[in-house]
Amino acid sequence: MTDFKTKYGPWALVAGASEGLGAAFAEALAERGLNLILIARRLDKLEDLAQHISNLYSVETIAHSLDLADFKAVKTFVTQRKESIGLLVYNAAYSPIGYFENISEQSLEQIVDVNIKAPLLLSKLVSTRMIERKKGGIVLMASLAGAQGSPKIATYGASKAFNSVFAEGLWNELKKYQIDVLASCAGAISTPGYKNAQNTKDAPGTLSPQRVAEDTLKALGKGPIIIPGFTNKLAYFFMNRVFPRKWAISIMDKNTKDLT
């Protein structure tokens, strides 16, 4: 824990921290001794989380309501921070469910803003300071949905594929500065959002947010990609190394067709 705090502290910025996986990351980082800057749209949930963490751990917390689709607001907020941010965890995502023909142009724009432009901007801003200090870390949440075409969440999957490839390239570029970059390609996670979208029982390999957060943080510094959970690792292997591509897409179709 002390080594983690030394390498990635003193402050961590968690984007999309209000509940679910983002909240799990926040608590796992607080347990490791990092102070927290928590950002998302819902200030009430952020403040509740900050209070909860402050009651359990001896860390400082800052909760700030921020629309991650607002490029200028994100840039203004981060550039004005005086805290030394040693770790970025980008967990926020916009995931409209539906076939592409039914997704509005406004939703498509928001997918790009939240899932692609915001992690790009935040990675650029925090890494610039990390390069000066010669240490730090960046965690980008990707998804197994981005490992192949994923019908009914095609746009979300494509945005997560971007984050995986971006993290891999950044991992290689920044390691000379002792900055660790990691894409966490998670499968289904039992978050409130997932439970609301799932009409049937949980998908095979569904993990708790706490498990995904712990597996991801333990993998930081060990390579560019982590797939939390044995079942998900096995699924990734068969879907991307064994099955023909069209089989993998058909399997995803069966898994996503009941999402609402």
C-alpha positions as CSV (number, residue, x, y, z in Angstrom):
1,M,0.0,0.0,0.0
2,T,2.9,2.4,0.9
3,D,4.6,1.7,-2.5
4,F,1.3,2.3,-4.3
5,K,0.8,5.6,-2.6
6,T,4.4,6.7,-3.3
7,K,4.1,5.8,-7.0
8,Y,0.6,7.0,-7.7
9,G,-0.2,9.5,-5.0
10,P,-0.8,11.8,-3.4
11,W,-4.0,12.5,-5.3
12,A,-6.2,10.3,-7.6
13,L,-8.8,11.7,-10.0
14,V,-11.7,9.3,-10.5
15,A,-14.1,10.2,-13.3
16,G,-17.5,8.7,-13.1
17,A,-17.2,8.1,-9.4
18,S,-20.8,8.5,-8.2
19,E,-21.7,4.9,-7.8
20,G,-21.0,1.3,-8.9
21,L,-17.5,0.7,-10.3
22,G,-16.4,4.3,-9.9
23,A,-17.3,4.3,-6.2
24,A,-15.5,1.0,-5.8
25,F,-12.4,2.4,-7.3
26,A,-12.6,5.4,-5.0
27,E,-12.8,3.3,-1.9
28,A,-10.0,1.0,-3.1
29,L,-7.8,3.9,-3.7
30,A,-8.6,5.5,-0.3
31,E,-7.7,2.2,1.3
32,R,-4.3,2.6,-0.3
33,G,-3.9,6.0,1.2
34,L,-4.6,8.2,-1.8
35,N,-6.5,11.5,-1.6
36,L,-9.4,11.7,-4.0
37,I,-10.9,14.1,-6.5
38,L,-14.3,12.6,-7.4
39,I,-16.1,13.9,-10.5
40,A,-19.4,13.0,-12.1
41,R,-22.7,14.8,-12.8
42,R,-24.6,13.8,-9.6
43,L,-23.2,15.9,-6.8
44,D,-25.4,14.4,-4.1
45,K,-24.1,10.9,-4.7
46,L,-20.5,12.2,-4.9
47,E,-20.8,14.0,-1.6
48,D,-22.3,10.9,0.1
49,L,-19.4,8.8,-1.2
50,A,-16.9,11.4,-0.1
51,Q,-18.4,11.5,3.4
52,H,-18.4,7.7,3.5
53,I,-14.8,7.5,2.5
54,S,-13.8,10.3,4.9
55,N,-15.4,8.4,7.8
56,L,-13.5,5.2,7.0
57,Y,-10.1,6.4,5.8
58,S,-7.6,9.1,6.7
59,V,-7.7,10.8,3.3
60,E,-8.9,14.1,1.8
61,T,-11.7,14.1,-0.6
62,I,-13.0,16.6,-3.2
63,A,-16.4,16.1,-4.8
64,H,-17.2,18.1,-7.9
65,S,-20.2,18.0,-10.2
66,L,-19.0,18.0,-13.8
67,D,-20.5,17.0,-17.1
68,L,-17.8,15.0,-18.8
69,A,-19.3,15.7,-22.2
70,D,-18.4,19.4,-21.7
71,F,-14.9,19.5,-23.1
72,K,-14.2,23.1,-22.0
73,A,-15.5,22.6,-18.5
74,V,-13.4,19.5,-18.0
75,K,-10.3,21.3,-19.2
76,T,-11.0,24.3,-17.0
77,F,-11.5,22.2,-13.9
78,V,-8.4,20.1,-14.3
79,T,-6.0,22.9,-15.3
80,Q,-7.1,24.9,-12.2
81,R,-6.4,22.1,-9.8
82,K,-3.4,22.7,-7.5
83,E,-3.3,19.1,-6.2
84,S,-0.7,16.8,-7.5
85,I,-2.6,14.1,-9.4
86,G,-0.6,10.9,-9.6
87,L,-3.4,8.6,-10.9
88,L,-6.3,9.0,-13.3
89,V,-9.1,6.4,-13.3
90,Y,-11.5,7.1,-16.2
91,N,-14.6,5.1,-15.5
92,A,-17.3,7.3,-16.9
93,A,-19.2,6.1,-20.0
94,Y,-22.4,6.8,-21.9
95,S,-24.0,3.6,-23.2
96,P,-27.3,4.0,-25.1
97,I,-28.8,0.7,-25.7
98,G,-30.5,0.0,-29.1
99,Y,-29.8,-0.8,-32.7
100,F,-27.9,1.8,-34.6
101,E,-30.9,2.8,-36.7
102,N,-32.6,4.0,-33.6
103,I,-29.8,5.8,-32.0
104,S,-30.2,9.6,-32.3
105,E,-27.5,11.9,-33.6
106,Q,-27.4,13.6,-30.2
107,S,-26.6,10.3,-28.5
108,L,-23.9,9.6,-31.0
109,E,-22.3,12.9,-30.2
110,Q,-22.5,12.2,-26.5
111,I,-20.8,8.8,-27.0
112,V,-17.9,10.5,-28.6
113,D,-17.7,13.3,-26.0
114,V,-17.9,11.1,-22.9
115,N,-16.3,7.9,-24.0
116,I,-13.5,9.2,-26.3
117,K,-12.9,12.9,-26.1
118,A,-13.0,13.2,-22.3
119,P,-10.5,10.3,-21.6
120,L,-8.3,11.7,-24.3
121,L,-8.3,15.2,-22.8
122,L,-7.9,14.0,-19.2
123,S,-5.0,11.6,-20.2
124,K,-3.3,14.5,-21.9
125,L,-3.7,16.9,-19.0
126,V,-2.6,14.6,-16.2
127,S,0.2,12.9,-18.2
128,T,1.8,16.2,-18.9
129,R,2.4,16.8,-15.2
130,M,3.3,13.1,-14.6
131,I,6.0,13.3,-17.2
132,E,7.6,16.2,-15.3
133,R,7.5,14.2,-12.1
134,K,8.6,10.9,-13.8
135,K,5.8,8.8,-12.2
136,G,2.1,8.2,-12.2
137,G,-0.6,6.0,-13.6
138,I,-3.6,6.1,-16.0
139,V,-6.4,3.5,-15.9
140,L,-9.0,3.6,-18.7
141,M,-12.1,1.4,-18.4
142,A,-12.6,-0.6,-21.6
143,S,-14.9,-3.5,-22.1
144,L,-15.1,-7.0,-23.6
145,A,-17.9,-5.4,-25.7
146,G,-15.1,-3.7,-27.6
147,A,-13.2,-6.9,-28.5
148,Q,-15.6,-7.6,-31.4
149,G,-18.7,-6.1,-32.9
150,S,-21.5,-6.0,-30.3
151,P,-25.0,-5.7,-31.7
152,K,-27.4,-3.4,-29.8
153,I,-24.4,-1.7,-28.1
154,A,-22.4,-1.3,-31.3
155,T,-21.5,2.3,-30.7
156,Y,-20.6,1.8,-27.0
157,G,-18.4,-1.2,-27.9
158,A,-16.6,0.7,-30.6
159,S,-15.8,3.5,-28.2
160,K,-14.4,1.0,-25.7
161,A,-12.3,-0.5,-28.5
162,F,-10.8,2.9,-29.0
163,N,-9.9,3.1,-25.3
164,S,-8.2,-0.3,-25.4
165,V,-6.0,0.5,-28.4
166,F,-5.3,4.0,-27.1
167,A,-4.2,2.7,-23.7
168,E,-1.9,0.1,-25.4
169,G,-0.1,2.8,-27.4
170,L,0.1,5.1,-24.4
171,W,1.5,2.3,-22.2
172,N,4.4,2.0,-24.6
173,E,5.0,5.7,-25.0
174,L,4.9,6.7,-21.4
175,K,6.8,3.8,-19.7
176,K,10.1,5.6,-20.3
177,Y,8.7,8.2,-17.9
178,Q,7.8,5.6,-15.3
179,I,4.1,6.2,-16.0
180,D,1.9,3.1,-16.0
181,V,-1.1,2.9,-18.3
182,L,-3.7,0.2,-18.2
183,A,-6.9,-0.6,-20.0
184,S,-9.3,-2.7,-17.9
185,C,-11.4,-4.8,-20.3
186,A,-14.2,-5.9,-18.0
187,G,-17.1,-8.1,-18.8
188,A,-20.5,-7.6,-17.1
189,I,-20.3,-5.8,-13.8
190,S,-23.2,-5.8,-11.3
191,T,-23.6,-2.0,-11.2
192,P,-26.9,-0.2,-10.9
193,G,-26.7,0.6,-14.6
194,Y,-26.2,-3.0,-15.6
195,K,-29.0,-4.3,-13.4
196,N,-31.4,-1.7,-14.9
197,A,-30.5,-2.8,-18.4
198,Q,-30.5,-6.5,-17.8
199,N,-33.9,-8.2,-18.3
200,T,-32.7,-11.7,-17.6
201,K,-30.2,-13.3,-15.2
202,D,-26.7,-12.0,-15.0
203,A,-24.4,-12.9,-17.9
204,P,-21.7,-15.6,-17.2
205,G,-18.7,-14.1,-15.6
206,T,-20.5,-11.1,-14.0
207,L,-18.3,-9.6,-11.3
208,S,-18.9,-7.2,-8.4
209,P,-17.5,-3.6,-8.8
210,Q,-15.2,-4.3,-5.9
211,R,-13.6,-7.3,-7.6
212,V,-13.1,-5.4,-10.8
213,A,-11.5,-2.4,-9.1
214,E,-9.2,-4.6,-7.0
215,D,-8.1,-6.8,-10.0
216,T,-7.5,-3.7,-12.0
217,L,-5.4,-1.8,-9.5
218,K,-3.4,-4.9,-8.7
219,A,-2.6,-5.2,-12.4
220,L,-1.4,-1.6,-12.8
221,G,2.3,-1.6,-13.8
222,K,2.2,-5.2,-15.1
223,G,1.2,-4.6,-18.7
224,P,-1.2,-2.6,-20.9
225,I,-4.4,-4.8,-20.6
226,I,-6.2,-6.6,-17.8
227,I,-9.3,-8.8,-18.2
228,P,-10.8,-9.2,-14.7
229,G,-12.1,-12.7,-13.9
230,F,-11.2,-16.2,-15.1
231,T,-14.4,-16.7,-17.0
232,N,-14.0,-13.4,-18.9
233,K,-10.4,-14.3,-19.7
234,L,-11.5,-17.6,-21.1
235,A,-14.3,-16.0,-23.1
236,Y,-11.9,-13.4,-24.5
237,F,-9.5,-16.2,-25.6
238,F,-12.1,-18.2,-27.5
239,M,-13.9,-15.2,-28.9
240,N,-10.7,-13.6,-30.3
241,R,-8.3,-16.5,-30.8
242,V,-10.4,-19.5,-31.6
243,F,-13.8,-18.7,-33.0
244,P,-14.2,-17.1,-36.5
245,R,-15.0,-13.4,-36.2
246,K,-18.6,-13.8,-37.4
247,W,-19.2,-16.5,-34.6
248,A,-18.0,-14.1,-32.0
249,I,-20.3,-11.3,-33.2
250,S,-23.3,-13.8,-33.2
251,I,-22.5,-14.9,-29.7
252,M,-22.4,-11.2,-28.6
253,D,-25.8,-10.7,-30.3
254,K,-27.3,-13.5,-28.2
255,N,-25.9,-11.9,-25.1
256,T,-27.0,-8.4,-25.8
257,K,-30.4,-8.8,-27.5
258,D,-32.4,-8.7,-24.2
259,L,-30.7,-5.5,-23.0
260,T,-33.1,-2.5,-22.7
